[in-house]
Amino acid sequence: MYYFIALYYQMTSRELKRIDALVRSHLFSYFSETLNGMSTLKAYHPHGINCAIERNRVNMDRSHHVYYIQILGTKWIGARVFVVGHVLNFVALVLIIWARDDIDPATAGLILSYLARLASEMSWAIQCAADLENNMTSAERLFYYTNSLEQEPPAEILDRKPVASWPQQGRISFQEVSLRYRPELPLVLDKISFDIQAGHKVGVVGRTGAGKSSLIQALFLLVPLDPGSKIVMDGVETDTIGTADLRSRMSIIPQDPVLFQGTFRYNLDPLNKHTEQALWQALEASDLKGYVQQQEGGLDAIVAAQGENLSVGQRQLVCLSRALLSKSKVVILDEATASVDLATDSLIQKAIRVDFSDSTVITIAHRLNTVIDYNRILVMDRGQVAEYDTPRDLLKNRQSLFSKMVDETGEANAALLRSLAGC
Ligand SMILES: Nc1ncnc2c1ncn2[C@@H]1O[C@H](COP(=O)(O)OP(=O)(O)OP(=O)(O)O)[C@@H](O)[C@H]1O
């Protein structure tokens, strides 16, 4: 009897737990997305905050509905077990009275007292068994995320490890590279091909949404390339080696610098591969040495999660120091100068010219001034390479996209840029 009640209850409560987990994860993710996007909501959408509050309220209500039904379920099982328990007690009592001549009073008392306890014990046992099974839905979700979701390529492929010195020169060749973010979405890079010479400094420019950042996604294999695409770096096809091997051989100074909770030492050299002297040299080259020395603990001073106790500029300088330490032959700057002051900007630009003089540098640029003296300018337009040449040759053609972009910066600045490019 208890078994059948438990079976019936578990079928429902298991499904309720699943729905609860789904609804709750939607509630949390929407809530955290709202918090992260608060400034955008306030800036671009007059009613954005109210809409977000309303949607959060709807999500919360939905989650409460499921929770409420779960509570009702526990009351349901409690009531059924209580009734069944007392019916059993009653039946036992009738049987004992009927057989009063054959059963001694001590045994009759024992049976009745055990039966009275059985009802509450069974209710507790059924609840525990159901909770155990319900909570296993969390383990089930973990297995789903580990086994059923599409995984990125392996971090290391033992029989295809690049030599320790790779990339030796920093030659990069994009060959018919196509990329889309999801199979159902359109191509954001459409069969693009170009070669970057070793040690060249390449400025990538283009309108917003042209595909500049997607180039970097392709280079780091953060999104799988479409079939037929090939990126060759110093003779090695990047998608034939492990992703960790590929990514660890390049340095990036991203638009939103990534710092970890820990110390300056940990953020600069998480694997403890460099000497203390090398760390200070890298900090000196990026003009952060004075600041770190002033902090209590020096290199062991605390860096908060996401680098929140540092300014955006300082965070980028920590990333610059990290890149300087790794002495990569390929360095990427993703609009690294877009959100920093001019002093930090010129410091990063100086480091590119002096400390990374032998490295291949790809800069996604918003300020044309920063890339005007580069070896090549790559103009992206709607997922394609529209122009790829020296700044001088591009500016000679008044009709080129790059020329037009330069002209749009204003008469005086355009004249300055043209003279800097040697036109
Ligand atoms: N994670 C993503 N999922 C789906 N589409 C994306 C994603 N990131 C970018 N896109 C789309 O890919 C296209 C190219 O975007 P990308 O970020 O490469 O352009 P961009 O030139 O770097 O633009 P911006 O200068 O504004 O950063 C855009 O149409 C954009 O909407």
Ligand as a Chemical Component Dictionary entry (heavy atoms), coordinates in Angstrom:
data_LIG
# 
_chem_comp.id                   LIG 
_chem_comp.type                 NON-POLYMER 
_chem_comp.pdbx_formal_charge   0 
_chem_comp.three_letter_code    LIG 
# 
loop_
_chem_comp_atom.comp_id 
_chem_comp_atom.atom_id 
_chem_comp_atom.alt_atom_id 
_chem_comp_atom.type_symbol 
_chem_comp_atom.charge 
_chem_comp_atom.model_Cartn_x 
_chem_comp_atom.model_Cartn_y 
_chem_comp_atom.model_Cartn_z 
_chem_comp_atom.pdbx_ordinal 
LIG N1  N1  N 0 28.030 35.715 -30.205 1  
LIG C1  C1  C 0 27.401 36.015 -31.333 2  
LIG N2  N2  N 0 26.312 35.314 -31.716 3  
LIG C2  C2  C 0 25.676 35.591 -32.867 4  
LIG N3  N3  N 0 26.035 36.584 -33.720 5  
LIG C3  C3  C 0 27.101 37.323 -33.386 6  
LIG C4  C4  C 0 27.837 37.091 -32.178 7  
LIG N4  N4  N 0 28.852 37.991 -32.105 8  
LIG C5  C5  C 0 28.757 38.748 -33.215 9  
LIG N5  N5  N 0 27.708 38.352 -33.972 10 
LIG C6  C6  C 0 27.301 38.919 -35.262 11 
LIG O1  O1  O 0 28.399 38.794 -36.142 12 
LIG C7  C7  C 0 28.516 39.942 -36.973 13 
LIG C8  C8  C 0 29.940 40.482 -36.873 14 
LIG O2  O2  O 0 30.162 40.876 -35.529 15 
LIG P1  P1  P 0 31.592 41.333 -35.005 16 
LIG O3  O3  O 0 31.515 41.472 -33.527 17 
LIG O4  O4  O 0 32.641 40.441 -35.558 18 
LIG O5  O5  O 0 31.710 42.764 -35.705 19 
LIG P2  P2  P 0 32.730 43.941 -35.405 20 
LIG O6  O6  O 0 33.181 44.427 -36.733 21 
LIG O7  O7  O 0 33.793 43.508 -34.461 22 
LIG O8  O8  O 0 31.770 44.999 -34.732 23 
LIG P3  P3  P 0 32.122 46.062 -33.585 24 
LIG O9  O9  O 0 33.063 47.055 -34.180 25 
LIG O10 O10 O 0 30.794 46.677 -33.278 26 
LIG O11 O11 O 0 32.699 45.306 -32.420 27 
LIG C9  C9  C 0 27.466 40.934 -36.492 28 
LIG O12 O12 O 0 26.390 40.886 -37.397 29 
LIG C10 C10 C 0 27.027 40.407 -35.153 30 
LIG O13 O13 O 0 25.667 40.647 -34.948 31 
# 
loop_
_chem_comp_bond.comp_id 
_chem_comp_bond.atom_id_1 
_chem_comp_bond.atom_id_2 
_chem_comp_bond.value_order 
_chem_comp_bond.pdbx_ordinal 
LIG N1  C1  SING 1  
LIG C1  N2  SING 2  
LIG C1  C4  DOUB 3  
LIG N2  C2  DOUB 4  
LIG C2  N3  SING 5  
LIG N3  C3  DOUB 6  
LIG C3  C4  SING 7  
LIG C3  N5  SING 8  
LIG C4  N4  SING 9  
LIG N4  C5  DOUB 10 
LIG C5  N5  SING 11 
LIG N5  C6  SING 12 
LIG C6  O1  SING 13 
LIG C6  C10 SING 14 
LIG O1  C7  SING 15 
LIG C7  C8  SING 16 
LIG C7  C9  SING 17 
LIG C8  O2  SING 18 
LIG O2  P1  SING 19 
LIG P1  O3  DOUB 20 
LIG P1  O4  SING 21 
LIG P1  O5  SING 22 
LIG O5  P2  SING 23 
LIG P2  O6  DOUB 24 
LIG P2  O7  SING 25 
LIG P2  O8  SING 26 
LIG O8  P3  SING 27 
LIG P3  O9  DOUB 28 
LIG P3  O10 SING 29 
LIG P3  O11 SING 30 
LIG C9  O12 SING 31 
LIG C9  C10 SING 32 
LIG C10 O13 SING 33 
# 
